[in-house]
Amino acid sequence: MPNLAPAQRADTEKAKLEGKPMYPEGLFGLDWLRATILPVALFGIAFFTLYLRLDGVRVWRAIVLMVAIAIIALLGAKLFSLYTRGWDVRPLSQELRGGLRYPGAALAIVLLGPFLKRLILPKLPMTRFLDVLAITVCFSFALVRISCFLNGCCTGIQCDAGYCISFPKGSMAWYVQYQAGALADPSHDSHPVLPLNLLFMVGSFAVGLFLMWFDAKRSYNGQLALLYLFLHDGIKGLLEALREPYVAELQITSLSISAAGLAGLLLIAFIRRRRKDKGAGGP
């Protein structure tokens, strides 16, 4: 555009980018999400399979189950992303580069995971399946956040503290600021923002470690799954308040899932206490 004035060039460039988020290229010319999604999926399958071997579960059935769960999780994450965007469907090449929302994956797993378990691993107790799946999901989502960091997406509010990070041109953080007219020079990196993606990663990893430690101390099968809903989504829901741009549906859904997990824990604790009291009061 050599014949355009600087202001015209900026307007033309902005028009080209309008509604077309970009991501830095990762391995082999792919954006980081597509470059890392297969290794993360393989990790999740291996972790889930090896953990269930302690329960005498056949390896190949566990692998088939995890592959099926990974597929429905991705579909759920994509559908929830479309929902938060008002069902604004972009070209396939753009949809493949991002647009995945965790609450959709969580809801898909909760709703369809038990059905897949009954179909593929009918002998495995449902509650034990959910416990092991909860631990696996924690570590898998922690690894997915690495791609969020490399792509510069899922970032927080603009800040100037030492822990705040600037992301390069083409990242989602840069694109959001570019659309808002906050960048004086589009060739520069984004203004420093809170690395919310890393906080999400630490939260998922910490909950996963806690659940592994608590596994040997659990009072009943299914307790880990409820703790996962309460802790993991509770932490995520609180952190969502710092996301920029803020997406209310993400925070509301995560906090609702966390509340459901807490309600389940309290209900089961109440039922177990009543049974214990009745047993103690018997002849």
N, C-alpha and C positions, 0 to 999 in steps of 0.2 A: 504494500500500500504506500508507495513512495510519493504519490501526489496528494495525500491527505494531510491535513494539519494534525498536530498532536492530539487535540481534543477529539477530532473526527476519528482518528485511529483508535483512540481509547473506547469511543462509543461503539465502533464497529467490532472491536475485539470483545467488548462486553456482550454485544448482541449475539456473537458466535457462541459465547460460553453460557448464555442464559439457559438455565434448565438442563445443562449438560455437565454435571460434576465430573472431574477428572481425578485420577489417582496416579501416583508415581509408579513407574514400571518396576517390577520386581525381577524374578528369575525368568530367563528366556522370553523377555518382552511382555510377560504377564504382570498384571497388578498383583500386589502382595497377597490379597485375599485368595485369588485363584491359585497363586503359587504355593500357598501354605495349606490350603484346605485339604488336600489329599494326605500330606504327612500327618496333619492333626487327626483326620479320620482313621488312618492306620494306627496311630497311637491309641485312640479311643477303643478301637476293636481289640488291640493287643492287651490293653490294660483290663478291659472288661472280661475278656476270655481267661486271662491268667488268674484274675481274682476269683472267678467262679470255679476254676479248677479245684480250689480248696473245698468246694461244695460238691465235688464229683460230677460236675456238668460236662457233657460232651463238648469238645472244642468246636467242632464244625457247626453245631447248632447255635452255640453262642456267637460265632462269627456271623452266621446268616442273620441272627436276630439284631446284632449291632449294625450291620449294613442297612437293614430295613429301617431301624430307628434313625440312623444318620440321614437317610433319604427323607423321611417324614419331618425330621427336625429342620432340614434345609428348606423344604417346601413351606413349613409353618412359618419360618423366619422371613421368607420372601413374601408370603401373603400378609403377614402383619406389617411389613414394611410398606406394602402397597396400601394397606388400610390407613396408616399414618400419613400417607401422601395423597389421600383422597382418591385412591385407585387410579393414580396417574401412571399409566404403563408406558415406560420408555422403550426405545429400541432394544432388542435382545442383547446386543453387544454391551450396552450400558447396564442392563439389569444383571448381567453376569459379572460385572466389575464391582458390584457392591449391592447395597440395599438389602441387608439382612438384619432383622431385629430379634434380639434374644427372647423377649416374651412370647413371640410366636412359636419359636422352637420349643420353649418350655411347655406351652399349652398343647402343642402337637404331641409331645412325648407323654404328657400326663393323660391325654385323651385317647391316643391310639397305641401307646406303648403296651398297656395291659392286654389289649386285643392281640397284638403281635406276639407277646409272650405266651399267651394261651395257645396260639397257633403253632409256634415253633418250639417252645420249651414248656410243654404242659406239666411236666413233673416238678419243675422248679417252683417253690412257693412264691406267690406273687409279691408278698411283702419283702422277701429276701432279694428278689429281682430288683425291686425299686430301690432298696438300700445300696446295692452295688452300682446300679445305674446312676444314683445320685453322686457317688464318689467319682465315677468316671466322667460325668458331665462337668463337675467342678474343674478338674484338671484339663479337660478338653477345651472348655471355654476360656480358661486362663491362657492356653496356647493360642487360641483364636485372637486374643487381644494383642498378640505380637503383631499380627497383620494390621490391626487397627492403628497401632502406633506407627508402623512403617508407612501406612497410607495417609496418616494424619487425619483420621476420622475419629468419631466418638470422643472429641476433645471437649474441654470445659471453657469456662469464662476467660476473658482476656485478663492477664495479670502481669505484674512486673517483678515478682519475687524470684529468688535464685533458682527455684525448682520449676519455674515456668519455661516452656519450650517454644521456639519458633519452628514452623514447618515449611518446607520448600514450596515453590510455585507448583501448582498442579495438585497439591494435597487438598483434602476437604476443608481443613482449617483455613487455608489460603483462599479457597474458593468462596467460603462463607463471607470472609472479610472483603473479598473483591466485589461480591454481589452487593454488599452493604455500603460500598464506596469508602471503606475504611483504609484502603491502601493508597497512599499518595503515588507510589510507583508500582505497577503490577509486576514488574520484573523482580521485585524484592521478595524475600520470604514473608510469611505471615507475621503479624505481631505476636509476641509471646502469649501463650495460652496455658491454662491448667492441663497437664497431661492426664486427663480423666481416664483415658484408656489404660494407663498403667495402674491407676487406683482400682479400676474394675478387675484387672489381672491379679493384683495382690489380694483383693477380696475373694475372688474365686479360688485362688491357690490356698489361702489361709483356711477357708471353709473346708476344702478338700482334705487338707492335713488334719484338721480337727475331726472330721468324720472318720478318717482312717484310724486315728487314735481312739476314738470313742467306740469303734466297731466292737472291740473286745469287751466293752463295758455296757453295751446296749442291754436294755431290759426286755426288749421284744423286737421281732422282725418288723420292719416298717418305721422304726423310730428314727433311723438315719435319714430316710426319705423325708419325713416331716421336718426334721431339723434342717435339712437342706432347703426346703421351701421357706422356712422361717428365717434362717440366717442368710442364705445366699441372696434371696430376692429382697430381704429386708435391707441388706447392705447396698444392693444395687439400687433399690428404690430411693434410699437416702442420697446416694451419689448422683442420681438423675437430676436432682435440683440444681446441680452445678453444670449440667450439659449446656453447650451453646452451639446451635440454637436449641432452646428448651423444647422438649416434646412431651406434652402432658400425658399422652396415652401410655408412654413408656413408664413413667413414674407411677401412674395410677395402677397399671397392670401389675407391676412388680410389687408394689405395696399390698395390693389385693391378694396376690399369691402368698406373700409373707404372712398376711393375716390369716389366710386359710390354713397354712402350716401351723401357726401358733394355736389356732382353734382346735386343730386335730390333736396336737400334743396335750392341750389342757383337757379335752374331752376324754382321751384315753387314760390320762392320769387320774381323772375323776372316777371313771369306770373301774380301773384297777384298784383304787382306794376303797370303793364301795364293796368290791368283791372281797378284799382283804378284811375289811371290817366285819362283813357277814360271816366270813370263815372263822374269825377270831371269836365271834359271839355265839358260835354254834355249840352243841353239846360235846 
